[in-house]
Amino acid sequence: MRLRSAHVRVRVPATSANLGPGFDALGLALGLHDELEVRALGTADVRVEVQGEGAGTVPGDDTHLVVRALRAALDHVGAPQTGLHLVCRNRVPHGRGLGSSAAAVVAGVLAARGLVAEPEALDDDVALALATRLEGHPDNAAPALLGGLTVAWSDDAEPAQGEDGPAGAVHAARLAVHPDVAPVAIIPPGHLSTHAARGVLPAHVPHGDAAWQAGRSALLVEALGRRPDLLLAATGDRLHQGYRRRVMPASLALVDALREQGVAAVVSGAGPTVLVLARRRDDGGTDADAAIAAAFGGVMAGWRVLPLPVAVEGASVTAMLD
């Protein structure tokens, strides 16, 4: 397959996975976007410029995650590899549980879609499978790609991880979100790797906890779609957050404090960001504003409170005319 374009622009949203009980399945796209431009070069050079999040810390060569994903997508459709000039304008915080790695992977796959002559070869089903292959789980990749609220699942018992493993059959469905749902990200100053957050999870959980979790996960779909008044009960979790307390004690303490005030607070993805699924008020605020302010008492200590709308649209790619 040949390349059709030499210059594309990609836009991809932040995401929050799990949302409490929907571990490795539910994800929500949020209105904070990374934007990047990719130019195919006539040489083998790879140049990566990063502005914003990750500037000075992420790789500037072939090992950059966007480049790796783009190359994997080109290989998948049999398109020729090319030199690349990548300019990233990153707004999604890194290492905070807001889907920065999924955004990079999806951006790379979508960039490849924009470059090749037959973009349908990298349709959403293929893009999700490739992104899951690189990410290991589809919970962030699905909302980053499709937008809105998604539930993702794999036909495999466990999704394959790593570029050299089989992509497997991965699926995702978009679900409706009630217009009164108003997400708020509370972002701490410190980072936490997904590897560290997953490393404290047990291999087995009690059957009773698993059954309880299944009920809450089903209830969360109803709460987000039609009954926001049920969000506090629906965001309960016994599968992962409690086990992660020792690696993010401040985040879990904040979750506890907010939930005691009736606020639907959870750990966003692997953390340490706290996501509040608040309800919009007629005056433009949310039912969580007072509880969030009280939890900090005016001393933020590096934390940021960032209201973020649901991003209805997922990742997009546009061919640029130079």
C-alpha angles and dihedrals in degrees: 000000000000129000116255103186132038099196128040137167122215130193121190132175133232115252140203118211132200095017087207110300101021094086114186090347115064123062138168128207114225132204098254115099142197114211126196141172124213125196122189110225131211089229133059092251122126117203122179124188118187126194123185120357113034096013109153094009109062119075120273097204142055091309093067107118095235090052092048092051093046092051092047090053093048090050091049093059096037095248120151120262117242142185113271141210108197124187114187124193100190123194100156108095115243122235094008104105096259098116102261094151092047089050090053094047094046090046091054093049092047091048089055089049089055094048101049127083093233106044091173087074086071098045121156094275092053093041091053092049092049093046091049090050089058097037099040094225133048099217096100098026094058098058091039089056101036104025128222123046117336139182113206131190141171130221087222120085087236126013113247116249128212134039094271096054125090114273092224125199109305125178138184136188127199118230131198121258120208111243091234093064108106115183119209121191116208104197122197123213094242131077130229125190120231088231091059093045093050092043093072095054117106122240091233135029130196115276090235092057091049092051092047090049093051090056093050092047091053090046091051091061089055093044095050094043106038114350113049088166086074096055096104094056092037095056096058115127137193099162109072119349098071092051090052095054094101093057096044107023095155093052094049091046088055091048089052093048094050095045090051086060092052096260121140098234126163139164109270108236110307090344159184091167115086116223120206117200096205130176121243119242127211091248092061096258129098136243088249100057097092094045092050092050091048093049091060098034091210093303108106097173092200097317118131126210108210121178107209126186121224107269102230093187121062129210118326136193128203128190111232124217110217 
